[in-house]
Structures are given as C-alpha cells and as structure tokens.
Amino acid sequence: MSKVEVFSAKISPELKKLLDKVCRMAGVKKQFIVEEALREKIEDLLDAYDLRAAMNQAGEFYSWESIKQELQ
C-alpha cells in the first residue's frame, strides 16, 4: 500500500449526507470518492491553466482565407 496523508476539510451537512448516501449506494469508502473527485478537479484546473497559457503564447490567429491568399 502506498503512503497516505491525512487531509481534512469542512463541508456542509447537506454535502456530507449526499456523500454518505453515494458511498452506501456504490459500496465504496468516502476516501475513494473524495480522492477521485479531487484528482479529477485538479486535472481539470491544470488543463484549463495549460489551455490559457497556450492561448496566450499563440498570439494572433489567422483566418483560413488570409492564409489561402498568402499562399497564392
């Protein structure tokens, strides 16, 4: 088993009830759901950051029409 770190966060009672319900329904532990949700959210945020950085580096975009005219 890999090492784990203790992590705590305050969540609303409604979210806690929903988490408990989903875990019972799916037969999984809260740790699994929380870790997967965090992993997916972090990946989404990193992808968004990378996309913004790429767009900033890309500079100006050219229309297909202007490229065709330049090639002729």
C-alpha positions in Angstrom: 0.0 0.0 0.0 1.3 3.5 -0.8 1.7 6.1 1.8 -1.2 8.3 2.5 -1.6 11.8 4.1 -4.3 12.9 6.5 -6.4 15.6 4.9 -9.4 17.4 6.5 -11.9 19.8 5.2 -15.1 21.4 6.4 -18.1 20.6 4.2 -21.8 21.4 4.5 -24.1 18.9 6.3 -26.0 18.5 3.0 -22.9 17.6 1.1 -21.8 15.2 3.8 -25.2 13.5 3.7 -25.0 13.2 -0.1 -21.5 11.8 0.1 -22.6 9.2 2.7 -25.6 8.2 0.5 -23.5 7.8 -2.6 -20.9 5.8 -0.7 -23.6 3.4 0.6 -25.2 3.1 -2.8 -21.9 2.4 -4.6 -20.4 0.4 -1.8 -17.2 2.5 -1.6 -15.4 4.4 1.1 -15.6 8.2 1.4 -11.8 8.3 0.9 -12.2 6.8 -2.6 -14.9 9.3 -3.7 -13.1 12.3 -2.2 -9.7 11.3 -3.7 -11.2 10.7 -7.2 -13.1 13.9 -7.1 -10.0 15.9 -6.1 -7.9 14.2 -8.7 -10.5 15.0 -11.5 -10.9 18.6 -10.4 -7.2 19.2 -10.2 -6.7 17.7 -13.7 -9.5 20.0 -15.0 -7.9 23.1 -13.4 -4.4 22.1 -14.7 -5.9 21.6 -18.2 -7.6 25.0 -18.1 -4.4 26.6 -16.9 -2.4 24.9 -19.8 -5.0 26.0 -22.3 -4.9 29.6 -21.1 -1.1 29.5 -21.3 -1.2 28.1 -24.8 -3.7 30.7 -26.0 -1.5 33.5 -24.5 1.6 32.1 -26.3 -0.2 31.5 -29.6 -0.6 35.2 -30.2 -2.6 36.2 -33.2 -4.8 33.7 -35.1 -5.2 33.9 -38.8 -8.3 33.1 -40.8 -8.2 30.4 -43.4 -9.0 32.9 -46.1 -6.0 35.1 -45.2 -3.7 32.0 -45.3 -5.0 30.9 -48.7 -4.4 34.4 -50.1 -0.9 34.4 -48.8 -0.1 31.1 -50.4 -1.3 32.1 -53.8 
